[in-house]
Amino acid sequence: MGNKTLIYRKSVLLYQGENVNRPFLDILNQLERMDIIDVDDWFEIRDLRNEIAHDYDDNDLVAMNILNMIYRLRDDLEEILNSITVLIEKRY
């Protein structure tokens, strides 16, 4: 997922004529100004990604809570993807 995220992020910024070789927080702020993401939501999604990277075989409750959070965030993730896709399609 990381490589696709990088490609989408850089594609959107290149479309806008932006320099993509900047600190990540600067890029997030630019994407927020473009109404593609909310920076706070992005960090929440990133934290969740970090949580699911661990093995929770011995703790069903933690695994269930993580899955529920993913389910709640799915619309936000889909909206981000759709926003980026629309911008890229307009360009090409």
N, C-alpha and C positions, 0 to 999 in steps of 0.2 A: 504494500500500500504506500510506503514511503516514497518510492520512485514515481508513482502516478501522481501523488500529491505534489511533489516537486515540479513535475511537468505541467500540471494544471496551473499551479501558482505562477510559475514563470511564464506560461503562455498568456495568462490574463495580463500580467504586467507588461510583457513585451507588446501585446496588443495595444496597450495604453501608451506605449513609447517610453516605458519606465526602465531604469537601470535595475536589473535583477540581482546584481552582486552587492546587496546591501544586507545589513543585519536583519534577521528574521522578524523581529518585532516591528521594524520599519515597514517591512513588506506586509505584515498583518494589518498594520494601521492603514496602509494604502488600500488594501482589499476592503477594509471596513468603510473607508471613505467612498469606495465604489459600490457600497451596499451589497457586497457579496457575502461577507461574514460579519459576525459580531465577535470582537476580540475575546470577550469574556466567555462566550460560548465555545470559541475555538480552544481555549485553555481547558475548559471543562471536558471537551471531547478528547483532547490530548491526554488529560489525566486518566480518563476512562480507558483509553488505549493502553496506557502504562499499566493499569490495573489488570486488564485482560491478558497481558503478557505473562502473568504468573500462573503457576499451576495450583488449582484449588481442589484437587481430587479429594482431600480430606475435609473440606468445609463446604458442604452443599449450600448453606445459607448465603455465604459470601458469593459463590458462583451464581446463585439465583438472583441476588441483588444486582450483580453486574449485568446479567442478561436483561433484567428489567430496565436498567438504565439505558442500555443499548436500544432497547425497544422504544423508550421514551424519546431518545435523540434521533431516531431514524428519519423523522420528517425534517429535522434541521440539516442532517447530512445530505438528504436528497435535495433540499432547497439549495444548499451550497453547490452541489454538483450541477444542478440545472442552471443556476446563474452563470457558472463558469462555461458550461456547454453553450449557452445562448450567446455569450460574448465571443467565443471562439468561432461558432458557426456564422456570426455576422461578419467576422473578419475574412473567413475563407469560404 
